[in-house]
């Protein structure tokens, strides 16, 4: 299960910005991320996995909040999930 609320992300001073007000993906469902190159597909996956942290908002993956965790905790989360 993935729950995202008020997600905001940008790369430093660049022009790219990803905003997702709300996204909910149920466990066991199939979801496709589609869009042109540079639209944020890989960035979103990195955020959901805790590889990258958002500027704002909340991400919950497998029932656990990913945002707000330390780098070490996020790494452990990725290894165990």
C-alpha positions as CSV (number, residue, x, y, z in Angstrom):
1,X,0.0,0.0,0.0
2,X,1.2,3.5,-0.8
3,X,-0.4,6.7,0.5
4,X,0.9,10.1,-0.5
5,X,-0.5,13.4,0.7
6,X,0.6,16.9,-0.2
7,X,3.8,15.7,-1.8
8,X,6.2,18.4,-3.0
9,X,9.6,17.8,-4.4
10,X,12.1,19.8,-6.5
11,X,15.8,19.4,-7.4
12,X,17.5,22.4,-5.8
13,X,17.2,25.5,-7.9
14,X,16.1,23.6,-11.1
15,X,12.9,24.1,-13.0
16,X,11.6,20.6,-12.2
17,X,8.9,20.3,-9.5
18,X,6.8,17.3,-8.6
19,X,3.5,17.9,-6.7
20,X,1.0,15.2,-5.8
21,X,-1.8,16.3,-3.6
22,X,-3.1,12.8,-3.0
23,X,-2.3,9.3,-4.2
24,X,-3.5,6.0,-2.8
25,X,-2.4,2.6,-4.2
26,X,-3.9,-0.5,-2.6
27,X,-1.8,-3.5,-1.7
28,X,-2.0,-6.1,-4.5
29,X,-3.3,-3.6,-7.1
30,X,-1.5,-2.8,-10.4
31,X,-0.6,0.7,-11.2
32,X,1.2,2.2,-14.2
33,X,3.3,5.4,-14.1
34,X,3.3,6.9,-17.6
35,X,4.6,10.1,-19.0
36,X,7.3,11.6,-21.1
37,X,11.0,11.6,-20.1
38,X,11.6,14.0,-17.3
39,X,8.0,14.0,-16.0
40,X,8.9,12.5,-12.6
41,X,8.2,8.8,-12.9
42,X,11.6,7.6,-11.5
43,X,11.6,10.5,-9.0
44,X,8.3,9.4,-7.6
45,X,9.6,5.8,-7.2
46,X,12.7,7.0,-5.5
47,X,10.5,9.1,-3.1
48,X,8.2,6.1,-2.3
49,X,11.3,3.9,-1.6
50,X,12.8,6.6,0.7
51,X,15.9,7.0,-1.6
52,X,15.1,10.7,-2.0
53,X,13.2,12.9,0.5
54,X,10.5,15.3,-0.4
55,X,10.5,19.0,0.3
56,X,7.1,18.6,1.9
57,X,4.3,16.2,2.4
58,X,3.9,12.7,3.6
59,X,4.6,9.3,2.1
60,X,3.5,6.0,3.6
61,X,4.7,2.7,2.2
62,X,3.7,-0.7,3.4
63,X,1.9,0.9,6.4
64,X,5.0,2.8,7.5
65,X,5.8,6.5,7.1
66,X,8.9,6.9,5.0
67,X,9.2,10.7,5.4
68,X,10.7,11.8,8.7
69,X,13.1,8.8,9.0
70,X,16.8,9.1,9.1
71,X,18.9,7.9,6.2
72,X,19.9,4.8,8.1
73,X,16.2,4.0,9.0
74,X,15.2,4.4,5.4
75,X,18.0,2.2,4.2
76,X,16.9,-0.5,6.7
77,X,13.3,-0.1,5.6
78,X,14.3,-0.7,1.9
79,X,16.2,-3.9,2.8
80,X,13.4,-5.4,4.9
81,X,10.5,-4.6,2.7
